[in-house]
Amino acid sequence: MTPPLVSLRFIFHMGFLYVWRSWRSTLVLAAMVFTAVAALVFLSALAVGTNDAMIRNSVGLFSGHITGDNIPAADVPHISNIKGVKYVLPRWQRPAWLKNRENKNYVILMGIRPDLEKKAAALWKKTVDGRFPEAEEASIYLSEFESRRLNVKVGDTVHIRFDDGSPEIELKACGTYRTGISFLDQGIAFCPADVFPSAGGTMSVAVFLEEGIDAEKFMKKNAHLASGMNLKTWSQFMPDLKQLIDLNHVSMGIVMILVFCIVSMGISCAFIIFIVKNMREHGIMKAMGIAPYESALLILTQVMLLTGFASLSGTMTGALAVAGFGRVGIDLTSFTSYNPYFVVSGIIYPRLTFYSVVLPSFLAILFGCLGALWPMVYVIRSRAADVLRSI
């Protein structure tokens, strides 16, 4: 009997010849696998890019990657010096009554540093009238919703009164904004920290991380922050976004499985036709003493050679497409203009991950091998004498 090493080499050589000799069938099947893998590599990278865009828009508008409440002012420089932190935005807040003539409304007045806010957050880009406040000016920045409730126009004076008996102050409306997000558009107003009456108020922070740093990993690495300060990552204060991203991952996995189920059925049917067409060779090899497991291994080798080559080519093509679109981005603004998760920008940048590169090829080869089971069983159950008698 042939030694195992020689036998495997022979099977691989025969499998390659079968695939090479039937090049027309090979091209058709390879094109099917190639297209599926290339498309799924790009789609999975697009799904990752969509998730990135939703996170970038959600945290970049105002909240940051990490937020903290009731933070001592002395801790802000400490957070700023941690590796991976890009900006730390201190914000002072206290409840207040806004009054304009006979109209009044109860809001949270927030003192901000306009220079830092314009560098890190994108709220100022949502201005619909007037402008964003400037440092040291006695101005107030209102949402469009609140300005309508108070009947305030840009340039009007707003009277601000506090429940604790603090002196009333007057601020001039410098601009209005609209985000489409309820917690920013209702019940909140902004003024420069220089004119904010901080007595009786509390301070919160918005922490913006460097590009590519995961907020969860950052908090685990700096565990002392969570224990000493009331800090939360975006996934904790935006659980709806976290669930939506998880749902996108699950949906993409289901799409991949369904696609390769269909592809594997095509491979299986094509190989049955291919084997029936070349049944004479299989019968001769059986008569020469090829064991059933070697016949099965020969078919498996053919499928793996075909799907492996097609998957590799498809992965490279998909990766090249991602690299091209990843530079310029895909502008979906017209489809996301009313979506709160794309409030800053509707441009998506596809991004490759380990799973988006490896998973489509892995599933193609796996389901290709599963698709080879039917042809393998067909050949194993066929007897050499019956095959040769039918020639």
N, C-alpha and C positions, 0 to 999 in steps of 0.2 A: 504494500500500500504506500502511496506517496506520502513522504514526510509532511507534517502540518505546514511548515514554512513554505515549502515548494507548492503545496496545494493552495494556500492562500494567495501566493504570487500568481499561480495559474488562473485562479478564479478572478482575481483582479484584472489580469490581462484579458481574459475572455470577456469579462464585463465591459471593459473599455472598448474592445473590438465590436461587441454587439451595439453599443451606443454609437460608436463612430460609423459603423457600416450603415446603420439606419438613420442617417443624418437628417433626413426630412422629418421623421417622427420626433427625433431628438430636438430639432429646432422648434417644432410646434409646442412640445411639452415644456422645453426650457423657456420659451417665450412666455408661457402661462405663469410659470413660477417666478421668472424674472420680473414680470409686470407686477405681480402680487407683492413681492418683497420690496421692490423699489417704491411702489405706491404706499405701502404700510410703513416703511422707514420714514418717508416724508410726512405721512399723516400723523405718525406718533410724535415726530419732532414738532409738527405744527400744534399738536395737542399740548406738548410741553411748553411751547412758545405762548400758547393761549393762556395757560396757567400762569406763566411768568408775567404776562401782560396784566392779568386780573390782579395779581399780587402787587405789581408795580403801580398800577393805577390806584388801588385801594389804599396802600400805605403811603404812596407818594403825594396824595391829595392833601392830607392833613395829619393823620394819626401817627405816621412813622411805623417802623417794624416792631418797635417795643414802646409801650406807654407805661407811665407810672403816675400814681396819685399820691398826694400828701408827701411829697418829696422834700426833705430839708435842703435849703439852698446850698449848704456846704457840700452836699453830695454830688452836685452837678459837675464840678470840675473833675471829680474822681471818675464819673461815668465817661466824660469826654476823653480821658486819657487811656481808656481801655482799647487795646488793639482791635481793629475792625469797626470801630465807631466812627462815622463820618461827621454827623452833626448831632448835637443835643439841643433841643429847643425848649427853653423854660417858658412856662405859661402860668400866669397868675389868674385866679378866678374867684368870683364871689357873686352871689345873687343880687340883682338890682332891678329897680323899676325904671323903665324908660318912658319918658313923657314928652309929648309934643302937642301943645295946646290942650284940647280935651281928650286926646287919645293917649293911652298908656298901656304898657305890657310888661309882664314879668319875665326876665331873661337871666341867663348866666353871662355876666360881663367878663371877658377874658382879656388880660393884658399880655401883649406879645411884643417880641423884638422884631420889627418889620424887616430889618436887614437879614437876619437869620432865616426868617420865614420865607423870604423870596429866594434864598439860596437853596433851601432844603425842600420846602413844601410847594405845592402847585395851586393852593387856594387862590392866590392873587391872580392866576390866569383865568379864573372864572368870573372876573369882574365884568358886569354888564353895563354899569354906568359909573362915571367918575373914575377914581383910582384907588389903589391900595394905600393905607396910611403910611406916613413917614415918621421916623423917629423924632421924639420931642415935640410933636405937634398935638394940639388938643383936638383930636379928631376921633370919629367912631366909624366903623366899617360894618354895615348891616347887610343882612340877606335881603333879597328882593321881597320875600314873603313878609319879613318884619317891617320893612320900609312901607309896604302897602298897608299893613295893619295900623301903623302909626301915622300914616299919611306924611311920611318924611321924604323929601327930595334932597339931592346932593346940594350941599350948601346950607341946609336948614340946621338950626340949633336944637339939640336933643338934651333935655334935662334928665339927670340921672340921680335917683334917690335910693338910699339903702335902708334896710329894715332896722339896722342896729343904731340908727341915729347919727351916723356919720354925716358930715356936711354934704349938701347937694353940690354936684358939679355939672358943668355945661360943656358939651362936646359938639363939634360941628361935623355933620355927616360928610365924609369925603368920598364915599363910593358905596355901591351895592354889588352883590354877587349872587349867583345862582349855581348850585351844584347838582340839584336833583336828588340829593341825599337828605332825608328828613332831619337827622340829628344835627346837621350843619346848617340847614335852611330854616329851622324852627327853634326858637328859644335860646339863641346865642348871638352875641355881638362882640366885636373886637375893638380894642383901642391900643395905642402904643403903651408899653410898660412904663415909660417915663411919666405919663399922666395918670396911670392906673392907681387908684387909692388902695394900696395893698393891705392896709390894716384890716384885720378880720377875715382876710382871704386865705386861700391855700394855693400851693404851687404844684403843678403837674409838669411832666416832661414828655417829650416825644423824641425817641431815639431813632435816628436814621443810620443804617449800617452801610458798609462799603458794598459795592456791587459784587454779587455772587456769594455773599455770606448768608448762611441759613440762620434764621432767628432762633430756632429751637436748639441747634447745636451751639450757637453763641451763648444761650442761657445756661446750657448744661456745662459748658466750659467755664463760665463765670457764675457758678452756682451761688456764690456769696451774695450776688445781687438780688436773687430771688428771696433769700432768707432775710436780708437786711432792709430791703426796699419792696414796696408794693408794685412790682413790675410784671407786665403781662406781654406775651408775644402776640402778633397779629392773629394767629390761629386760635388764641384764647378769647380775644375780644371780638373776633369776626368768625364765629364757628360756622356760619352759613357759607362763607367763602371756602373754608376748609372742607366742608362736606361736598361742595360743588367740585372742587379739585379732585377729591377722592372719587367722586362719581365719574369724572372724566377719565380717570385711570381705569376704572372698572369697565366703562363703556368701550374704551379703546381695546382692552383685553378681549372683550366679547367679540368685537369686530374682527380682530386678528384670528381668533379661533374659527369663526364662521367662514371667513375667507379661505382659510387653509383646509377646512373641511370640504369645501367645494372643490378646491384645487386637488386635494388628495383623491377625491372621487374621479376626477378627470384623469389623473395619473393611473389610477387602478384600472379604469376601463381601457385606456390606451395600451397599457402593458398587457392586458388580457388579449387584445387584438394582436399586439406585437408578438406575443408568445405563441398564439394559435398559428400565426403566419410562419413562425420559425420552429414549429413543434418537431420537425424532423431532426434538427440539431439536438434538441433536448432528448429525444428518443435515442439517438445514437450515443450521446454521452451517458445516458442511463445504461445502455447495453454495454458500454465500455467499463462500467463499474463505478460511475459517479454516485456517491451516496445521496439520499434524499436531502440531508441537511446542507450538502454542498450545492445541490440545485437551488435550494432556497437561498443560500448565501450568494449564489451567482446573481439571482434576481435582485436581492437586496443591494448588492454592490452596484448594479446598473442604476437602480433608483437613487442611491446615495451619490453616485458620480454625477448624475443628471441634476438632481436638486442642489447638490453642493456647489457645482459650478454656476448654476443659474442664480442661486441665493447670493453667492459672493459677488457676481456681476450686478445683481439687483441692489445689494447693499451699497456698493460703490456708487452706482448711479443715483440712488436716493440720497446718499451723503453729499454728492456733488450738488444736487438740486437744493438741499438744505443750506449748504455753504453759500450758494448764490443768493437765495432769498434771505438768508440770515444776515447778509450785509445791508441790503436795501429795505428789508421788511415787507410785509404784506399789509396794505392799507385797507382796513375794513370799517372805516369811520362811518360810511353810509349805512352799515348794518348794525352799528353799535352805538349810535348817537344818543339813544335813550336808555342805554344799559348803564346802571350805576357802577359796574365793575370796569367800565371803559370810559370813565368820566373825564380823564385827563387826555388820553390818546387812544385811538383805535388802531394803531399800527402794531402788528404781531411779528415777532422775530422768531422763526423756527429754530429750535435748539436740539442738538443731538445729545442723548444721554447713553449710558451703557446699555440700558434696556431697549431703547429705541433702535440701537444698532444691532444688538445681539438677538433680541427676542423674535423678530420676523424671520431671520434665517434659521434660528433654532426650531421654530414652529413649522417652517417649510420642510426641513429635513425630517422632523418627527412625524408630521402627518404624511409626508411622502413615504416613509417607512411603513406607517400604518396602512397606507394605500397599497403597498406591495404585498400585504398579507393574502389578499384574494388570489393574485397571480401565483404566489408561492404555494398556496394550498392546491391550486389547480395543477401545477406541475408535479408536486409531490404525489398526488393521488393518481396521476396518469401512469399506467404501466408501460414499460419499454416495448413489450411484445405487441400491445394494442396499437401503440404509436407506429411502430415499424410495419405492422400488418396493414395499416391504413394508408401507407405511402404509395 
